Amino acid sequence: MLRIALPNKGSLSGPAGEMLHEAGYQQRRESKELRIVDPENEVEFFYLRPRDIAIYVSSGRLDIGITGRDLLIDSGADAEEILPLGFARSTFRFATKPGTAAGVEDLKGMTVATSYEGIVAGHLAEHGIDASVVHLDGAVETAIELGVAEVIADVVETGTSLRNAGLEVIGEPIMKSEAVVIRRTGADGEDPKVRQFLRRLQGVLVARTYVMMDYDCRVEQLEKAVALTPGLESPTVSPLHNEGWVAVRAMVPAKEAQRIMDDLYDIGARAILTTAIHACRL
């Protein structure tokens, strides 16, 4: 039975559960459940603190897990990313009071406060910067005001909270994170149960990215229409009862669907429809 670690709370928990539900796996009904078994799919799920998942997976006690790339790197665990999942995206940046520094090269001799000591220490070392790192759990913005550090390193989304604290973002991003599937470094990459799990998640990712588009067009406009909707392999084309017309079906990127519909209409296509894709295998 495949043993999988999942985040028990936080921004990773809900989206991870939704993705697995879409992939056909049973999920817990109550947040207090720490372990469930999905006998039909031969999977056992363990709901753990997101920061601990990489440690459990690296120990070999659990086969794979879903956590954040930031948490994986920060843990220093002997585990590796095998599939990005596209949710819980975040960007890590340095921030400080205006005029203190312009980039990582100016941080020599300073103290940096962060909740992600492993990431920050590694980033500074990569750039050859000798600076001190202080670990704090949350609310790192106040570290500068209270004199604990001259610089902070934290997740930055809009930057509003930093500006409210009188701080500005400096330098290039330290890293960009998102939810990822991880396994122990060097684990068997051909495990059929793991491969099936990954295929299901990849199917969900594709289903979320594409829509199915159907439309009718005249035969003389078919080449132009196919150029707009090439599909993944090629579109399906079927003759209609009315001579000179064909029905076309193809997968198209969801974010481009409205533009493609406009372009198809302009070349004479009609009855243009899009439908959601709930699951797929490529």
Accessible surface in RSA format (square Angstrom, percent):
REM  Atomic radii and reference values for relative SASA: ProtOr
REM  Chains: A
REM  Algorithm: Lee & Richards
REM  Probe-radius: 1.40
REM  Slices: 20
REM RES _ NUM      All-atoms   Total-Side   Main-Chain    Non-polar    All polar
REM                ABS   REL    ABS   REL    ABS   REL    ABS   REL    ABS   REL
RES MET A   1   103.48  53.6  57.36  38.0  46.13 109.8  51.38  43.7  52.11  69.0
RES LEU A   2     5.83   3.2   4.67   3.3   1.16   2.9   5.83   4.1   0.00   0.0
RES ARG A   3    88.29  37.1  88.29  45.0   0.00   0.0  27.21  37.2  61.07  37.0
RES ILE A   4     0.19   0.1   0.19   0.1   0.00   0.0   0.19   0.1   0.00   0.0
RES ALA A   5     0.00   0.0   0.00   0.0   0.00   0.0   0.00   0.0   0.00   0.0
RES LEU A   6     2.48   1.4   2.48   1.8   0.00   0.0   2.48   1.7   0.00   0.0
RES PRO A   7     2.13   1.6   0.18   0.2   1.95   7.1   0.18   0.1   1.95  12.1
RES ASN A   8    31.66  21.8  24.93  24.1   6.74  16.2   2.04   4.9  29.62  28.6
RES LYS A   9   127.12  62.0 122.70  75.3   4.42  10.5  73.16  65.9  53.95  57.5
RES GLY A  10    58.83  72.6   0.00   N/A  58.83  72.6  39.09 107.3  19.75  44.2
RES SER A  11    90.68  76.6  66.51  88.8  24.17  55.7  54.30 115.6  36.38  51.0
RES LEU A  12    13.70   7.6  13.42   9.6   0.28   0.7  13.42   9.4   0.28   0.8
RES SER A  13    21.64  18.3  16.93  22.6   4.72  10.9   4.61   9.8  17.04  23.9
RES GLY A  14    40.47  49.9   0.00   N/A  40.47  49.9  35.75  98.1   4.71  10.6
RES PRO A  15    44.90  32.7  44.13  40.2   0.76   2.8  44.90  37.1   0.00   0.0
RES ALA A  16     1.31   1.2   1.15   1.8   0.15   0.3   1.31   1.8   0.00   0.0
RES GLY A  17    18.08  22.3   0.00   N/A  18.08  22.3  16.54  45.4   1.54   3.4
RES GLU A  18   108.09  62.1 102.62  77.6   5.46  13.0  37.31  72.2  70.77  57.8
RES MET A  19     0.05   0.0   0.05   0.0   0.00   0.0   0.05   0.0   0.00   0.0
RES LEU A  20     0.00   0.0   0.00   0.0   0.00   0.0   0.00   0.0   0.00   0.0
RES HIS A  21   129.84  71.0 121.35  84.3   8.48  21.7  78.44  80.8  51.39  59.8
RES GLU A  22    77.47  44.5  55.93  42.3  21.53  51.3  33.15  64.1  44.32  36.2
RES ALA A  23    10.54   9.7   0.00   0.0  10.54  24.0   5.57   7.8   4.97  13.2
RES GLY A  24    47.48  58.6   0.00   N/A  47.48  58.6  32.00  87.8  15.48  34.7
RES TYR A  25     6.02   2.8   2.70   1.5   3.32   8.6   1.68   1.3   4.34   5.3
RES GLN A  26    88.18  49.3  80.90  59.1   7.28  17.3  37.61  80.1  50.57  38.4
RES GLN A  27    38.57  21.6  19.04  13.9  19.54  46.5  17.22  36.7  21.35  16.2
RES ARG A  28    42.89  18.0  22.33  11.4  20.55  48.9   9.72  13.3  33.16  20.1
RES ARG A  29   231.81  97.3 193.82  98.8  37.98  90.4  71.25  97.4 160.56  97.3
RES GLU A  30   111.56  64.1 105.73  80.0   5.83  13.9  37.74  73.0  73.82  60.3
RES SER A  31    89.79  75.9  69.04  92.1  20.75  47.8  40.56  86.4  49.23  69.0
RES LYS A  32   178.88  87.3 157.93  96.9  20.95  49.9 107.25  96.5  71.63  76.3
RES GLU A  33    62.18  35.7  55.25  41.8   6.92  16.5  29.79  57.6  32.39  26.4
RES LEU A  34   112.16  62.5 105.35  75.4   6.81  17.1 105.35  74.0   6.81  18.3
RES ARG A  35   130.15  54.6 112.41  57.3  17.74  42.2  33.69  46.0  96.47  58.5
RES ILE A  36    21.66  12.3  16.51  12.3   5.14  12.4  21.66  15.6   0.00   0.0
RES VAL A  37    53.99  35.5  38.69  35.0  15.30  36.9  38.69  33.6  15.30  41.5
RES ASP A  38     0.24   0.2   0.24   0.2   0.00   0.0   0.00   0.0   0.24   0.2
RES PRO A  39    88.75  64.7  76.03  69.3  12.72  46.2  76.85  63.4  11.90  74.0
RES GLU A  40   153.52  88.1 119.73  90.6  33.80  80.5  47.84  92.5 105.69  86.3
RES ASN A  41    27.92  19.3  13.11  12.7  14.81  35.7   6.51  15.7  21.41  20.7
RES GLU A  42    92.47  53.1  91.74  69.4   0.74   1.8  23.94  46.3  68.53  56.0
RES VAL A  43     3.58   2.4   3.58   3.2   0.00   0.0   3.58   3.1   0.00   0.0
RES GLU A  44    15.44   8.9  15.44  11.7   0.00   0.0   0.47   0.9  14.97  12.2
RES PHE A  45     0.00   0.0   0.00   0.0   0.00   0.0   0.00   0.0   0.00   0.0
RES PHE A  46    34.49  17.3  34.49  21.4   0.00   0.0  34.49  20.9   0.00   0.0
RES TYR A  47     9.49   4.4   6.42   3.7   3.07   8.0   6.42   4.8   3.07   3.8
RES LEU A  48    32.79  18.3  30.36  21.7   2.43   6.1  32.79  23.0   0.00   0.0
RES ARG A  49   115.22  48.4 112.50  57.3   2.72   6.5  43.62  59.6  71.60  43.4
RES PRO A  50    22.34  16.3  21.68  19.8   0.66   2.4  21.68  17.9   0.66   4.1
RES ARG A  51    78.65  33.0  70.51  35.9   8.15  19.4  36.58  50.0  42.07  25.5
RES ASP A  52    44.06  30.9  44.06  43.9   0.00   0.0   5.94  14.0  38.12  38.0
RES ILE A  53     0.00   0.0   0.00   0.0   0.00   0.0   0.00   0.0   0.00   0.0
RES ALA A  54     1.68   1.5   1.54   2.4   0.14   0.3   1.54   2.2   0.14   0.4
RES ILE A  55    88.73  50.5  88.46  65.9   0.28   0.7  88.46  63.7   0.28   0.7
RES TYR A  56    96.65  45.1  95.61  54.4   1.05   2.7  52.31  39.3  44.34  54.7
RES VAL A  57     0.00   0.0   0.00   0.0   0.00   0.0   0.00   0.0   0.00   0.0
RES SER A  58    23.67  20.0  12.37  16.5  11.30  26.0   1.52   3.2  22.15  31.0
RES SER A  59    67.63  57.1  29.91  39.9  37.72  86.9  40.96  87.2  26.67  37.4
RES GLY A  60    41.42  51.1   0.00   N/A  41.42  51.1  13.74  37.7  27.68  62.0
RES ARG A  61   178.73  75.0 169.38  86.3   9.35  22.3  46.37  63.4 132.36  80.2
RES LEU A  62     7.69   4.3   5.86   4.2   1.83   4.6   6.05   4.2   1.64   4.4
RES ASP A  63    56.34  39.5  44.66  44.4  11.69  27.6  10.42  24.5  45.92  45.8
RES ILE A  64     1.21   0.7   1.21   0.9   0.00   0.0   1.21   0.9   0.00   0.0
RES GLY A  65     0.23   0.3   0.00   N/A   0.23   0.3   0.23   0.6   0.00   0.0
RES ILE A  66     0.27   0.2   0.27   0.2   0.00   0.0   0.27   0.2   0.00   0.0
RES THR A  67     0.20   0.1   0.20   0.2   0.00   0.0   0.06   0.1   0.14   0.2
RES GLY A  68     3.00   3.7   0.00   N/A   3.00   3.7   3.00   8.2   0.00   0.0
RES ARG A  69    48.62  20.4  48.62  24.8   0.00   0.0  18.26  24.9  30.36  18.4
RES ASP A  70    13.78   9.7  13.78  13.7   0.00   0.0   0.00   0.0  13.78  13.7
RES LEU A  71    17.31   9.6  14.94  10.7   2.37   6.0  15.31  10.8   2.00   5.4
RES LEU A  72    14.24   7.9  12.48   8.9   1.76   4.4  12.48   8.8   1.76   4.7
RES ILE A  73    87.33  49.7  72.79  54.2  14.54  35.0  78.88  56.8   8.45  22.9
RES ASP A  74    23.90  16.7  10.43  10.4  13.47  31.9   0.32   0.8  23.58  23.5
RES SER A  75    37.80  31.9   3.42   4.6  34.38  79.2  14.97  31.9  22.83  32.0
RES GLY A  76    68.60  84.6   0.00   N/A  68.60  84.6  36.79 100.9  31.81  71.3
RES ALA A  77    20.87  19.2   0.11   0.2  20.76  47.2   8.38  11.8  12.48  33.1
RES ASP A  78    89.89  63.0  79.87  79.5  10.02  23.7  33.57  79.0  56.32  56.2
RES ALA A  79    13.77  12.7   0.00   0.0  13.77  31.3   0.00   0.0  13.77  36.5
RES GLU A  80    56.42  32.4  53.07  40.1   3.35   8.0  21.78  42.1  34.64  28.3
RES GLU A  81    62.68  36.0  38.57  29.2  24.10  57.4  17.37  33.6  45.30  37.0
RES ILE A  82    43.41  24.7  12.10   9.0  31.31  75.5  19.97  14.4  23.44  63.6
RES LEU A  83    16.65   9.3  16.65  11.9   0.00   0.0  16.65  11.7   0.00   0.0
RES PRO A  84    61.14  44.6  57.90  52.8   3.24  11.8  57.90  47.8   3.24  20.1
RES LEU A  85     2.64   1.5   0.05   0.0   2.59   6.5   0.42   0.3   2.23   6.0
RES GLY A  86    28.65  35.3   0.00   N/A  28.65  35.3  12.61  34.6  16.04  35.9
RES PHE A  87    24.73  12.4  20.05  12.4   4.68  12.2  24.73  15.0   0.00   0.0
RES ALA A  88    35.77  32.9   3.84   5.9  31.93  72.6  19.92  28.1  15.85  42.0
RES ARG A  89   168.84  70.9 142.73  72.8  26.11  62.2  55.84  76.3 113.00  68.5
RES SER A  90    22.45  19.0  13.47  18.0   8.99  20.7  16.35  34.8   6.10   8.5
RES THR A  91    32.78  23.3  32.14  32.6   0.64   1.5  10.59  14.2  22.20  33.6
RES PHE A  92     1.43   0.7   1.43   0.9   0.00   0.0   1.43   0.9   0.00   0.0
RES ARG A  93    56.50  23.7  55.87  28.5   0.63   1.5   0.54   0.7  55.96  33.9
RES PHE A  94     2.27   1.1   2.27   1.4   0.00   0.0   2.27   1.4   0.00   0.0
RES ALA A  95     1.12   1.0   1.12   1.7   0.00   0.0   1.12   1.6   0.00   0.0
RES THR A  96     0.40   0.3   0.40   0.4   0.00   0.0   0.00   0.0   0.40   0.6
RES LYS A  97   104.75  51.1 104.75  64.3   0.00   0.0  54.72  49.3  50.03  53.3
RES PRO A  98    89.90  65.5  68.33  62.3  21.58  78.4  68.73  56.7  21.17 131.6
RES GLY A  99    80.68  99.5   0.00   N/A  80.68  99.5  43.25 118.7  37.43  83.8
RES THR A 100    49.75  35.4  26.77  27.1  22.98  54.8  21.07  28.3  28.68  43.4
RES ALA A 101    12.44  11.4   0.00   0.0  12.44  28.3   8.32  11.7   4.12  10.9
RES ALA A 102    76.63  70.5  56.81  87.7  19.82  45.1  62.11  87.5  14.52  38.5
RES GLY A 103     2.59   3.2   0.00   N/A   2.59   3.2   2.59   7.1   0.00   0.0
RES VAL A 104    21.06  13.9  20.01  18.1   1.04   2.5  20.01  17.4   1.04   2.8
RES GLU A 105   113.43  65.1  96.06  72.7  17.37  41.4  55.79 107.9  57.64  47.1
RES ASP A 106    59.28  41.5  45.58  45.4  13.70  32.4  16.62  39.1  42.66  42.5
RES LEU A 107     0.00   0.0   0.00   0.0   0.00   0.0   0.00   0.0   0.00   0.0
RES LYS A 108   157.57  76.9 139.96  85.9  17.61  41.9  81.83  73.7  75.74  80.7
RES GLY A 109    67.55  83.3   0.00   N/A  67.55  83.3  35.40  97.1  32.16  72.0
RES MET A 110    37.56  19.5  36.84  24.4   0.72   1.7  37.11  31.5   0.45   0.6
RES THR A 111    30.25  21.5  30.20  30.6   0.06   0.1   6.44   8.7  23.81  36.0
RES VAL A 112     0.00   0.0   0.00   0.0   0.00   0.0   0.00   0.0   0.00   0.0
RES ALA A 113     0.00   0.0   0.00   0.0   0.00   0.0   0.00   0.0   0.00   0.0
RES THR A 114     0.02   0.0   0.02   0.0   0.00   0.0   0.00   0.0   0.02   0.0
RES SER A 115    12.82  10.8  12.82  17.1   0.00   0.0  10.33  22.0   2.49   3.5
RES TYR A 116    32.15  15.0  32.15  18.3   0.00   0.0   4.94   3.7  27.21  33.5
RES GLU A 117    76.59  44.0  76.34  57.8   0.25   0.6  16.91  32.7  59.68  48.7
RES GLY A 118    34.29  42.3   0.00   N/A  34.29  42.3  21.84  59.9  12.46  27.9
RES ILE A 119     9.42   5.4   4.65   3.5   4.77  11.5   6.49   4.7   2.93   8.0
RES VAL A 120     1.04   0.7   1.04   0.9   0.00   0.0   1.04   0.9   0.00   0.0
RES ALA A 121    43.50  40.0  37.25  57.5   6.25  14.2  39.32  55.4   4.17  11.1
RES GLY A 122    31.60  39.0   0.00   N/A  31.60  39.0  30.47  83.6   1.12   2.5
RES HIS A 123    25.07  13.7  21.99  15.3   3.08   7.9  14.83  15.3  10.25  11.9
RES LEU A 124     4.65   2.6   4.65   3.3   0.00   0.0   4.65   3.3   0.00   0.0
RES ALA A 125    74.35  68.4  48.77  75.3  25.58  58.2  57.08  80.4  17.27  45.7
RES GLU A 126   144.66  83.1 102.95  77.9  41.71  99.3  44.92  86.9  99.74  81.4
RES HIS A 127    92.01  50.3  65.67  45.6  26.34  67.4  46.91  48.3  45.10  52.5
RES GLY A 128    67.34  83.0   0.00   N/A  67.34  83.0  37.40 102.6  29.95  67.1
RES ILE A 129    25.43  14.5  15.39  11.5  10.04  24.2  16.46  11.9   8.97  24.3
RES ASP A 130   112.53  78.8 103.60 103.1   8.93  21.1  31.89  75.0  80.65  80.4
RES ALA A 131    21.44  19.7   0.00   0.0  21.44  48.8   2.74   3.9  18.70  49.5
RES SER A 132    64.91  54.9  56.85  75.9   8.06  18.6  23.57  50.2  41.34  57.9
RES VAL A 133    32.98  21.7   8.90   8.1  24.08  58.0   8.90   7.7  24.08  65.3
RES VAL A 134    47.38  31.2  44.14  40.0   3.24   7.8  47.38  41.2   0.00   0.0
RES HIS A 135    82.33  45.0  61.98  43.1  20.35  52.1  49.61  51.1  32.72  38.1
RES LEU A 136    52.99  29.5  49.97  35.7   3.02   7.6  52.99  37.2   0.00   0.0
RES ASP A 137   125.85  88.2  91.14  90.7  34.71  82.1  37.43  88.1  88.41  88.2
RES GLY A 138    43.08  53.1   0.00   N/A  43.08  53.1  33.49  91.9   9.59  21.5
RES ALA A 139    75.15  69.1  52.91  81.7  22.24  50.6  59.62  84.0  15.53  41.1
RES VAL A 140     0.70   0.5   0.70   0.6   0.00   0.0   0.70   0.6   0.00   0.0
RES GLU A 141    41.93  24.1  38.39  29.0   3.55   8.4  12.39  24.0  29.54  24.1
RES THR A 142    66.18  47.1  65.04  65.9   1.14   2.7  51.65  69.4  14.53  22.0
RES ALA A 143     2.26   2.1   0.00   0.0   2.26   5.1   2.26   3.2   0.00   0.0
RES ILE A 144    16.01   9.1   7.91   5.9   8.10  19.5   7.91   5.7   8.10  22.0
RES GLU A 145   138.45  79.5 111.74  84.5  26.71  63.6  38.15  73.8 100.30  81.9
RES LEU A 146   134.04  74.6 103.63  74.1  30.41  76.4 109.02  76.6  25.02  67.3
RES GLY A 147    64.81  79.9   0.00   N/A  64.81  79.9  32.30  88.6  32.51  72.8
RES VAL A 148    68.88  45.3  50.81  46.0  18.07  43.5  57.88  50.3  10.99  29.8
RES ALA A 149     7.24   6.7   0.00   0.0   7.24  16.5   3.71   5.2   3.53   9.4
RES GLU A 150    80.09  46.0  75.31  57.0   4.78  11.4  38.61  74.7  41.48  33.9
RES VAL A 151     0.00   0.0   0.00   0.0   0.00   0.0   0.00   0.0   0.00   0.0
RES ILE A 152     0.54   0.3   0.54   0.4   0.00   0.0   0.54   0.4   0.00   0.0
RES ALA A 153     0.26   0.2   0.26   0.4   0.00   0.0   0.26   0.4   0.00   0.0
RES ASP A 154    30.69  21.5  30.15  30.0   0.54   1.3   1.78   4.2  28.91  28.8
RES VAL A 155    50.17  33.0  32.89  29.8  17.28  41.6  32.89  28.6  17.28  46.9
RES VAL A 156    22.53  14.8  13.26  12.0   9.26  22.3  15.87  13.8   6.65  18.0
RES GLU A 157   150.57  86.4 109.75  83.0  40.82  97.2  42.65  82.5 107.92  88.1
RES THR A 158   104.22  74.1  81.04  82.2  23.19  55.3  76.32 102.5  27.91  42.2
RES GLY A 159     9.32  11.5   0.00   N/A   9.32  11.5   6.35  17.4   2.98   6.7
RES THR A 160    64.51  45.9  64.02  64.9   0.49   1.2  50.02  67.2  14.49  21.9
RES SER A 161    66.80  56.4  57.52  76.8   9.28  21.4  41.32  88.0  25.48  35.7
RES LEU A 162     8.37   4.7   8.37   6.0   0.00   0.0   8.37   5.9   0.00   0.0
RES ARG A 163   151.18  63.5 132.74  67.7  18.44  43.9  66.69  91.1  84.49  51.2
RES ASN A 164   122.99  84.8  83.99  81.2  39.00  93.9  30.05  72.3  92.94  89.8
RES ALA A 165    49.66  45.7  16.94  26.1  32.72  74.4  29.49  41.5  20.17  53.4
RES GLY A 166    43.19  53.3   0.00   N/A  43.19  53.3  36.96 101.4   6.23  14.0
RES LEU A 167     7.96   4.4   2.54   1.8   5.42  13.6   2.77   1.9   5.19  14.0
RES GLU A 168    69.50  39.9  65.41  49.5   4.09   9.7  24.39  47.2  45.11  36.8
RES VAL A 169    52.59  34.6  28.34  25.7  24.25  58.4  28.34  24.6  24.25  65.8
RES ILE A 170     7.42   4.2   3.50   2.6   3.91   9.4   7.42   5.3   0.00   0.0
RES GLY A 171    28.76  35.5   0.00   N/A  28.76  35.5  17.06  46.8  11.70  26.2
RES GLU A 172   143.44  82.4 134.78 102.0   8.66  20.6  61.55 119.1  81.89  66.9
RES PRO A 173    43.28  31.5  30.32  27.6  12.96  47.1  30.32  25.0  12.96  80.6
RES ILE A 174    16.53   9.4   1.23   0.9  15.30  36.9   1.23   0.9  15.30  41.5
RES MET A 175    27.35  14.2  17.73  11.7   9.61  22.9  26.59  22.6   0.76   1.0
RES LYS A 176   138.43  67.5 129.05  79.2   9.38  22.3  71.39  64.3  67.04  71.4
RES SER A 177     5.02   4.2   1.85   2.5   3.17   7.3   0.01   0.0   5.01   7.0
RES GLU A 178    22.96  13.2  22.96  17.4   0.00   0.0   0.63   1.2  22.33  18.2
RES ALA A 179     0.00   0.0   0.00   0.0   0.00   0.0   0.00   0.0   0.00   0.0
RES VAL A 180     0.00   0.0   0.00   0.0   0.00   0.0   0.00   0.0   0.00   0.0
RES VAL A 181     0.21   0.1   0.21   0.2   0.00   0.0   0.21   0.2   0.00   0.0
RES ILE A 182     0.00   0.0   0.00   0.0   0.00   0.0   0.00   0.0   0.00   0.0
RES ARG A 183    47.87  20.1  47.87  24.4   0.00   0.0   3.29   4.5  44.58  27.0
RES ARG A 184    97.88  41.1  97.88  49.9   0.00   0.0  13.92  19.0  83.96  50.9
RES THR A 185    60.38  42.9  51.47  52.2   8.91  21.2  46.76  62.8  13.62  20.6
RES GLY A 186    69.27  85.4   0.00   N/A  69.27  85.4  38.62 106.0  30.66  68.7
RES ALA A 187    25.35  23.3  16.09  24.8   9.26  21.1  18.09  25.5   7.26  19.2
RES ASP A 188    97.60  68.4  76.86  76.5  20.74  49.0  42.30  99.6  55.30  55.1
RES GLY A 189    32.48  40.1   0.00   N/A  32.48  40.1  12.16  33.4  20.32  45.5
RES GLU A 190   114.56  65.8 106.42  80.5   8.14  19.4  54.69 105.8  59.87  48.9
RES ASP A 191    40.88  28.6  39.81  39.6   1.07   2.5   5.52  13.0  35.36  35.3
RES PRO A 192   101.10  73.7  95.20  86.8   5.90  21.5  97.70  80.7   3.41  21.2
RES LYS A 193    81.89  40.0  77.83  47.8   4.06   9.7  57.25  51.5  24.64  26.2
RES VAL A 194     9.27   6.1   9.27   8.4   0.00   0.0   9.27   8.1   0.00   0.0
RES ARG A 195   109.23  45.9 107.22  54.7   2.02   4.8  15.18  20.7  94.05  57.0
RES GLN A 196    78.72  44.0  78.72  57.5   0.00   0.0  10.04  21.4  68.68  52.1
RES PHE A 197     0.55   0.3   0.49   0.3   0.06   0.1   0.49   0.3   0.06   0.2
RES LEU A 198    27.83  15.5  27.83  19.9   0.00   0.0  27.83  19.5   0.00   0.0
RES ARG A 199   113.34  47.6 110.55  56.4   2.79   6.6  50.79  69.4  62.55  37.9
RES ARG A 200    40.39  17.0  39.31  20.0   1.08   2.6   2.59   3.5  37.80  22.9
RES LEU A 201     0.00   0.0   0.00   0.0   0.00   0.0   0.00   0.0   0.00   0.0
RES GLN A 202    79.62  44.5  78.70  57.5   0.91   2.2  23.17  49.3  56.44  42.8
RES GLY A 203     3.56   4.4   0.00   N/A   3.56   4.4   3.04   8.3   0.52   1.2
RES VAL A 204     2.71   1.8   2.21   2.0   0.50   1.2   2.31   2.0   0.39   1.1
RES LEU A 205    42.05  23.4  41.15  29.4   0.89   2.2  41.50  29.1   0.55   1.5
RES VAL A 206    23.97  15.8  22.64  20.5   1.34   3.2  23.97  20.8   0.00   0.0
RES ALA A 207     8.13   7.5   2.15   3.3   5.98  13.6   2.28   3.2   5.85  15.5
RES ARG A 208   102.92  43.2  72.08  36.7  30.83  73.4  51.50  70.4  51.42  31.2
RES THR A 209    73.71  52.4  66.08  67.0   7.63  18.2  50.03  67.2  23.68  35.8
RES TYR A 210    50.79  23.7  49.00  27.9   1.80   4.7  12.89   9.7  37.90  46.7
RES VAL A 211    26.58  17.5  26.58  24.1   0.00   0.0  26.58  23.1   0.00   0.0
RES MET A 212    40.99  21.2  40.96  27.1   0.03   0.1  40.01  34.0   0.98   1.3
RES MET A 213     0.00   0.0   0.00   0.0   0.00   0.0   0.00   0.0   0.00   0.0
RES ASP A 214    33.84  23.7  33.84  33.7   0.00   0.0  17.31  40.7  16.53  16.5
RES TYR A 215     2.58   1.2   0.00   0.0   2.58   6.7   1.12   0.8   1.46   1.8
RES ASP A 216    37.52  26.3  37.52  37.3   0.00   0.0   2.45   5.8  35.08  35.0
RES CYS A 217     0.16   0.1   0.16   0.2   0.00   0.0   0.16   0.4   0.00   0.0
RES ARG A 218    97.36  40.9  96.64  49.3   0.73   1.7  33.92  46.4  63.44  38.4
RES VAL A 219    78.51  51.7  71.65  64.9   6.86  16.5  71.65  62.3   6.86  18.6
RES GLU A 220   114.29  65.6  79.84  60.4  34.45  82.0  57.84 111.9  56.45  46.1
RES GLN A 221    48.36  27.0  48.34  35.3   0.02   0.1   7.61  16.2  40.75  30.9
RES LEU A 222    31.67  17.6  31.67  22.7   0.00   0.0  31.67  22.2   0.00   0.0
RES GLU A 223   137.58  79.0 131.36  99.4   6.22  14.8  65.06 125.9  72.52  59.2
RES LYS A 224   125.34  61.1 118.90  73.0   6.44  15.3  75.20  67.7  50.14  53.4
RES ALA A 225     0.00   0.0   0.00   0.0   0.00   0.0   0.00   0.0   0.00   0.0
RES VAL A 226    38.26  25.2  38.04  34.4   0.21   0.5  38.04  33.1   0.21   0.6
RES ALA A 227    79.35  73.0  47.17  72.8  32.18  73.2  57.69  81.2  21.66  57.4
RES LEU A 228    50.39  28.1  39.79  28.5  10.60  26.7  42.23  29.7   8.16  22.0
RES THR A 229     0.05   0.0   0.01   0.0   0.04   0.1   0.05   0.1   0.00   0.0
RES PRO A 230    76.99  56.1  74.50  67.9   2.48   9.0  75.06  62.0   1.92  12.0
RES GLY A 231    19.74  24.3   0.00   N/A  19.74  24.3   2.68   7.4  17.06  38.2
RES LEU A 232    75.11  41.8  40.70  29.1  34.41  86.5  43.15  30.3  31.96  86.0
RES GLU A 233   167.85  96.4 135.02 102.1  32.83  78.2  60.10 116.3 107.75  88.0
RES SER A 234    81.17  68.6  61.68  82.3  19.49  44.9  32.50  69.2  48.66  68.2
RES PRO A 235    20.30  14.8   6.12   5.6  14.18  51.5   7.12   5.9  13.18  81.9
RES THR A 236    84.04  59.8  77.54  78.6   6.50  15.5  49.76  66.8  34.28  51.8
RES VAL A 237    60.52  39.8  32.37  29.3  28.15  67.8  32.37  28.1  28.15  76.4
RES SER A 238    49.30  41.7  48.62  64.9   0.69   1.6  26.16  55.7  23.14  32.4
RES PRO A 239   116.92  85.2  98.71  90.0  18.21  66.2  98.71  81.5  18.21 113.2
RES LEU A 240    63.34  35.3  48.06  34.4  15.28  38.4  51.04  35.8  12.31  33.1
RES HIS A 241   187.21 102.3 152.20 105.8  35.01  89.6 109.27 112.6  77.93  90.7
RES ASN A 242   101.67  70.1  96.10  92.9   5.57  13.4  17.23  41.5  84.44  81.6
RES GLU A 243   168.81  96.9 141.66 107.2  27.15  64.6  62.17 120.2 106.64  87.1
RES GLY A 244    23.93  29.5   0.00   N/A  23.93  29.5  16.89  46.4   7.03  15.8
RES TRP A 245    61.41  24.6  58.32  28.2   3.09   7.3  45.93  24.5  15.48  25.1
RES VAL A 246    13.76   9.1  13.76  12.5   0.00   0.0  13.76  12.0   0.00   0.0
RES ALA A 247    29.82  27.4  28.24  43.6   1.58   3.6  28.62  40.3   1.20   3.2
RES VAL A 248     1.99   1.3   0.00   0.0   1.99   4.8   0.99   0.9   1.01   2.7
RES ARG A 249   114.44  48.0 112.48  57.3   1.96   4.7  30.99  42.4  83.45  50.6
RES ALA A 250     5.25   4.8   0.00   0.0   5.25  12.0   5.25   7.4   0.00   0.0
RES MET A 251    30.77  15.9  24.99  16.5   5.78  13.8   4.90   4.2  25.87  34.3
RES VAL A 252     2.15   1.4   1.87   1.7   0.28   0.7   2.15   1.9   0.00   0.0
RES PRO A 253    38.12  27.8  38.12  34.7   0.00   0.0  38.12  31.5   0.00   0.0
RES ALA A 254    40.90  37.6  26.51  40.9  14.39  32.7  26.89  37.9  14.01  37.1
RES LYS A 255   191.35  93.3 146.98  90.2  44.37 105.6 101.28  91.2  90.07  95.9
RES GLU A 256    61.78  35.5  59.29  44.9   2.49   5.9  17.64  34.1  44.14  36.0
RES ALA A 257     9.33   8.6   9.33  14.4   0.00   0.0   9.33  13.1   0.00   0.0
RES GLN A 258   133.92  74.9 133.06  97.2   0.86   2.0  60.79 129.4  73.12  55.5
RES ARG A 259   122.38  51.4 116.84  59.6   5.54  13.2  72.34  98.9  50.04  30.3
RES ILE A 260     5.30   3.0   5.30   4.0   0.00   0.0   5.30   3.8   0.00   0.0
RES MET A 261    43.14  22.3  41.63  27.5   1.51   3.6  41.09  34.9   2.05   2.7
RES ASP A 262    88.65  62.1  85.45  85.1   3.20   7.6  22.49  52.9  66.16  66.0
RES ASP A 263    42.83  30.0  40.94  40.7   1.89   4.5   9.38  22.1  33.45  33.4
RES LEU A 264     0.00   0.0   0.00   0.0   0.00   0.0   0.00   0.0   0.00   0.0
RES TYR A 265   123.36  57.6 120.51  68.6   2.85   7.4  80.81  60.7  42.54  52.4
RES ASP A 266   115.70  81.0  79.14  78.8  36.56  86.4  28.80  67.8  86.90  86.7
RES ILE A 267    40.89  23.3  28.13  21.0  12.75  30.7  36.66  26.4   4.22  11.5
RES GLY A 268    28.19  34.8   0.00   N/A  28.19  34.8  23.58  64.7   4.60  10.3
RES ALA A 269     0.00   0.0   0.00   0.0   0.00   0.0   0.00   0.0   0.00   0.0
RES ARG A 270    99.19  41.6  98.61  50.3   0.58   1.4  45.73  62.5  53.46  32.4
RES ALA A 271    63.97  58.8  36.75  56.7  27.22  61.9  51.93  73.1  12.04  31.9
RES ILE A 272    25.78  14.7   9.66   7.2  16.12  38.9   9.66   7.0  16.12  43.8
RES LEU A 273   110.81  61.7 108.42  77.6   2.39   6.0 110.81  77.8   0.00   0.0
RES THR A 274    54.90  39.0  30.49  30.9  24.41  58.2   1.32   1.8  53.58  81.0
RES THR A 275    72.55  51.6  65.87  66.8   6.69  15.9  66.02  88.7   6.53   9.9
RES ALA A 276    71.95  66.2  48.39  74.7  23.55  53.6  49.54  69.8  22.41  59.4
RES ILE A 277    25.78  14.7  13.81  10.3  11.97  28.8  17.11  12.3   8.67  23.5
RES HIS A 278   151.83  83.0 138.20  96.1  13.64  34.9  96.93  99.9  54.90  63.9
RES ALA A 279    63.78  58.6  43.87  67.7  19.91  45.3  44.36  62.5  19.42  51.4
RES CYS A 280    22.56  17.1  11.54  12.9  11.02  25.9  22.48  57.0   0.08   0.1
RES ARG A 281   134.33  56.4 104.78  53.4  29.56  70.4  59.31  81.1  75.03  45.5
RES LEU A 282   147.40  82.1  68.47  49.0  78.93 198.4 102.58  72.0  44.82 120.6
END  Absolute sums over single chains surface
CHAIN  1 A    14994.6      11663.8       3330.8       7852.5       7142.1
END  Absolute sums over all chains
TOTAL         14994.6      11663.8       3330.8       7852.5       7142.1
